[in-house]
């Protein structure tokens, strides 16, 4: 039986933060099967991606212009 990778969506309005998180997750990939299924620079973009790809986990900035993590609860 193979372990299905944890599908992760990264959401942050700052590209350097998304890049650093991707690097950290790549390092974790040696011990935890994971797949980054997408990256979004805004909440709206994240919601659009979630309609197109399956994600098990969304890692998001807690505050972005016009969107906060707490305002996203129950939107999907």
C-alpha positions in Angstrom: 0.0 0.0 0.0 1.4 3.4 -0.9 0.8 6.5 1.1 -1.1 9.1 -0.8 0.7 12.5 -0.6 -0.8 15.3 1.5 -2.1 17.8 -1.1 -1.2 21.3 -0.1 -2.3 24.7 -1.4 -0.1 27.7 -0.4 -1.8 31.1 -0.1 0.1 34.3 0.6 0.1 37.7 -1.0 3.9 37.9 -0.8 5.8 35.8 -3.3 9.0 35.5 -1.1 6.9 34.1 1.7 5.3 31.5 -0.7 8.8 30.6 -2.0 10.2 30.1 1.5 7.2 28.0 2.5 7.7 25.9 -0.7 11.4 25.4 0.3 10.5 24.3 3.8 7.9 21.9 2.5 10.3 20.5 -0.1 12.7 19.7 2.8 9.8 17.9 4.6 9.1 15.8 1.5 11.9 13.5 2.4 10.0 12.2 5.4 6.4 13.0 4.6 4.7 12.3 1.3 3.3 15.7 0.1 2.4 17.5 -3.1 2.0 21.2 -3.5 -1.0 21.4 -5.7 -1.0 25.2 -6.2 -0.1 28.6 -5.0 -2.3 31.7 -4.8 -1.4 35.3 -4.2 -4.9 36.3 -3.0 -7.9 34.8 -1.3 -10.0 35.1 -4.4 -7.3 33.2 -6.4 -7.2 30.6 -3.7 -10.9 30.0 -3.8 -10.7 29.7 -7.6 -7.9 27.1 -7.3 -9.9 25.1 -4.7 -12.7 24.7 -7.2 -10.2 23.3 -9.7 -7.8 21.2 -7.6 -8.2 19.0 -4.5 -6.3 20.1 -1.5 -6.1 18.3 1.9 -4.4 21.3 3.6 -4.4 25.1 2.9 -1.5 27.0 4.3 -2.5 30.7 4.3 -1.2 34.0 5.5 -3.5 35.1 8.3 -3.9 38.6 7.0 -3.9 39.7 3.3 -5.4 42.8 1.8 -9.2 42.4 1.4 -9.0 38.8 2.9 -8.1 37.2 6.2 -7.9 33.6 7.1 -10.8 34.0 9.6 -13.0 35.5 6.9 -12.5 32.4 4.7 -14.1 29.9 7.1 -17.0 28.2 5.5 -16.5 29.7 2.0 -15.7 26.4 0.3 
